[in-house]
Amino acid sequence: MDYDFIQHQIEKLACMAGRMILNADRTALSDVKVDTKTGRRDLVTSMDLEIQQMLIKELLELVPSSRFLCEEDVPSMSDVVITDADEVDQGVCFIIDPIDGTANFVHGNRHSCTSIAMTVSGETQIGVIYDPYHDELFSARKGYGCTLNGEPLPVFDSSMRNEITVFGTAPYNDRVNEPTFELALRLYEASADVRRTGSAALDCCWTACGRFALYAELSLSAWDFAAGKLIAEETGCIVTDLSGNPLSFKGKPSILCGRPTAVSEFKNIDL
């Protein structure tokens, strides 16, 4: 496969999805249908479904043999969409989150993105995330570094002590509410300040470009982190679960994403 060409095409598709988000936000957000899935905080919109269908159609033309692991359920495309993460290990798979930060999108908070990862035999080879509100395109290829709007991002290290950290609330899993906010307190005590943005994919990207020193969350799905993990790793970040184990596409693992020194400091926090 021509990875350079595929990466460039994925970037174009991510930007196309971003334009769809902006058009809805500017002109017709009130017309976007909003439903719940597993609970009142687990939202899906008609725009999520529209973007996901567009991406699957275009990516199938790009790599006809590929399959898809996606956040949203699209029954009409069930022949190419997998529901078992074990199948990611087979051939080419695109892991897609059409709108990461759906609640932000619904409420007009303007902090959302489209996330696309391409795996080959279970290894993420390309990760692309586009934030239309800031017009920022993060793009990485395994072993070739990461760019932000075409400019290479440096590999560097930093401590938590004088930097901002960020956490996620795992809003679809109420069982982790108390440990989540205990985590937030510990991060606040160990760093300059703490944030919660509502987009796991952008938390990884903003850690990759140095806006955050470290990001942690107790429960995520593969589409939340697949592209962001590669983007962060290609700028020198360590990305594991909170126990230091490799992240798995199966289930809903925790995530720890940060600079080596920040990760080392995190391990000394008494949670």
C-alpha positions in Angstrom: 0.0 0.0 0.0 1.1 3.6 -0.7 0.9 4.9 2.9 1.8 8.4 2.0 -1.1 8.6 -0.5 -3.6 6.9 1.9 -2.6 9.3 4.8 -3.1 12.3 2.5 -6.5 11.0 1.5 -7.5 10.4 5.1 -6.5 13.9 5.9 -8.8 15.2 3.2 -11.7 13.1 4.4 -11.2 14.3 8.0 -11.3 17.9 6.8 -14.5 17.1 4.8 -16.1 15.8 8.0 -15.0 18.9 9.8 -16.7 21.1 7.2 -19.9 19.1 7.8 -19.6 19.8 11.6 -19.1 23.5 11.0 -21.9 23.8 8.5 -24.3 22.2 11.0 -22.9 24.3 13.9 -23.3 27.6 11.9 -26.6 27.1 10.1 -28.7 24.2 11.2 -27.6 22.8 14.6 -31.2 23.1 15.7 -32.1 20.7 12.9 -29.7 18.1 14.0 -31.5 15.2 15.6 -30.2 14.1 19.0 -30.8 10.6 20.6 -29.4 8.8 23.6 -27.8 5.3 23.5 -26.8 3.7 26.7 -27.8 6.5 29.0 -28.6 10.2 29.2 -25.0 11.3 28.8 -24.4 8.9 25.8 -25.5 11.0 22.9 -25.6 10.4 19.1 -26.7 12.9 16.5 -27.9 12.6 12.9 -24.6 14.4 12.0 -22.5 11.6 13.7 -24.3 9.1 11.5 -24.1 11.2 8.3 -20.3 11.7 8.8 -19.7 8.1 9.6 -21.5 6.9 6.5 -19.6 9.3 4.3 -16.3 8.2 5.8 -17.0 4.5 5.4 -18.1 5.0 1.8 -15.0 7.0 0.8 -12.5 4.9 2.8 -13.9 1.7 1.1 -13.1 3.3 -2.3 -9.6 4.1 -1.0 -9.0 0.6 0.5 -11.7 -1.7 -0.9 -10.7 -4.7 1.4 -10.9 -2.7 4.6 -13.3 -3.1 7.5 -14.5 -0.6 10.1 -14.7 -0.4 13.9 -16.9 2.6 14.6 -18.7 4.4 17.4 -22.1 4.5 15.8 -24.3 1.7 14.6 -25.1 1.8 10.9 -27.1 -1.3 10.0 -27.0 -0.6 6.3 -23.2 -1.1 6.4 -23.1 -4.1 8.7 -21.2 -6.1 6.0 -18.1 -4.0 6.5 -18.5 -2.8 10.1 -17.2 -5.1 12.8 -18.4 -5.2 16.4 -15.8 -7.5 17.8 -12.5 -5.8 18.5 -10.7 -9.1 18.0 -11.3 -8.7 14.3 -9.1 -5.6 14.2 -6.1 -7.9 14.0 -7.2 -9.1 10.6 -6.2 -7.1 7.5 -6.9 -3.4 7.2 -9.3 -1.8 9.7 -10.3 1.9 10.1 -11.3 2.9 13.6 -13.6 5.9 13.3 -15.2 8.4 15.7 -17.2 10.8 13.4 -17.6 13.4 16.2 -15.5 13.0 19.3 -17.0 15.4 21.8 -20.6 14.9 20.7 -22.0 16.5 23.9 -19.8 19.6 23.2 -21.2 19.6 19.6 -24.8 19.4 20.8 -24.4 22.1 23.4 -22.5 24.5 21.2 -19.2 24.3 23.1 -17.1 24.2 19.9 -14.6 21.6 21.0 -15.1 18.5 18.9 -13.2 16.6 16.2 -13.2 13.8 13.8 -10.8 10.9 14.5 -9.7 8.3 12.0 -7.1 5.6 12.6 -5.9 2.9 10.1 -4.7 -0.3 11.5 -2.9 -3.1 9.6 -2.9 -6.5 11.3 -3.8 -4.9 14.6 -1.1 -2.2 14.5 -2.1 1.5 14.0 -0.2 2.8 11.1 -1.9 6.1 10.5 -3.8 8.4 12.8 -5.6 11.6 11.7 -7.6 14.0 13.9 -9.2 17.2 12.6 -10.6 19.9 14.9 -12.7 22.2 12.7 -13.2 24.9 15.3 -9.5 25.6 15.6 -8.8 24.4 12.0 -6.1 22.1 13.3 -5.2 18.9 11.5 -3.1 16.4 13.5 -1.6 13.6 11.4 0.8 10.8 12.2 2.3 7.8 10.5 3.9 5.1 12.6 7.7 5.7 12.7 7.5 8.9 10.7 6.5 11.5 13.3 3.5 13.7 13.6 2.5 17.0 12.0 0.1 19.8 13.0 -1.2 21.6 9.9 1.7 20.1 7.9 4.4 21.3 10.4 6.3 18.6 12.3 5.7 18.4 16.0 8.9 18.0 18.1 9.7 15.2 20.4 10.3 16.5 23.9 9.9 15.8 27.6 8.2 17.8 30.4 7.2 17.6 34.1 3.7 17.9 35.5 4.7 20.3 38.2 4.6 23.5 36.2 2.3 22.3 33.4 -1.5 21.8 32.9 -2.9 18.3 33.1 -6.3 17.0 31.8 -8.7 14.3 32.8 -11.8 12.7 31.3 -14.9 11.8 33.3 -15.9 8.6 31.4 -19.5 9.9 31.3 -20.9 6.6 30.1 -19.7 4.7 33.2 -21.1 6.0 36.4 -19.3 3.3 38.4 -16.1 5.3 38.0 -17.4 8.7 39.2 -15.8 8.7 42.6 -12.3 7.5 41.5 -12.5 9.8 38.5 -12.8 12.9 40.7 -10.2 11.6 43.1 -7.9 11.3 40.1 -8.7 14.9 39.2 -7.8 16.1 42.7 -4.5 14.3 42.6 -3.7 15.7 39.2 -4.5 19.2 40.4 -2.3 18.8 43.4 0.6 17.4 41.3 0.4 19.9 38.5 0.0 23.6 37.7 -3.7 23.2 37.1 -6.2 20.7 35.7 -8.7 20.7 32.8 -11.6 18.6 31.5 -12.4 19.3 27.8 -14.9 16.6 26.7 -12.9 15.1 23.8 -10.5 12.3 24.5 -9.1 12.5 21.0 -8.2 16.2 21.4 -6.8 15.6 24.9 -4.3 13.2 23.3 -3.5 15.8 20.5 -3.1 18.6 22.9 -0.8 16.5 25.0 1.1 15.7 21.8 1.7 19.4 21.0 2.5 20.4 24.6 -0.6 22.2 25.8 -1.0 19.5 28.4 1.7 17.5 30.1 -0.5 14.5 30.9 -3.9 13.1 30.2 -5.7 10.4 32.2 -9.2 8.8 32.0 -10.6 5.6 33.6 -12.7 4.2 30.7 -12.5 4.7 27.0 -13.5 2.8 23.8 -11.1 2.1 20.9 -12.5 4.9 18.7 -11.8 7.4 21.4 -8.0 6.8 21.5 -6.9 4.9 18.4 -5.7 7.8 16.3 -4.7 10.0 19.3 -2.5 7.3 20.8 -0.4 7.2 17.7 -0.3 11.0 17.4 0.9 11.3 21.0 3.5 8.5 20.7 5.0 10.0 17.6 5.8 13.1 19.6 7.5 11.1 22.3 4.6 10.5 24.7 4.1 7.3 26.6 0.6 5.9 26.2 -0.6 3.0 28.3 -3.5 2.2 30.6 -3.2 3.6 34.2 -1.4 0.5 35.3 1.3 0.8 32.7 0.0 -2.0 30.4 -0.3 -1.6 26.7 -3.7 -0.2 25.5 -6.1 -2.7 24.0 -8.8 -2.1 21.5 -10.9 -4.6 23.4 -13.3 -3.5 26.2 -13.0 -0.1 27.7 -9.5 0.4 29.1 -8.2 3.3 31.1 -5.7 5.6 29.5 -2.5 7.4 30.6 -0.9 9.7 28.0 2.0 11.9 28.8 5.6 12.9 28.6 8.0 10.4 30.1 8.8 12.6 33.1 5.2 13.4 33.7 4.2 9.7 33.5 7.0 8.9 36.0 5.6 11.5 38.3 2.1 10.2 37.9 3.1 6.8 39.0 4.2 8.3 42.4 0.7 9.7 43.0 -1.2 8.0 45.7 -4.6 7.2 44.1 
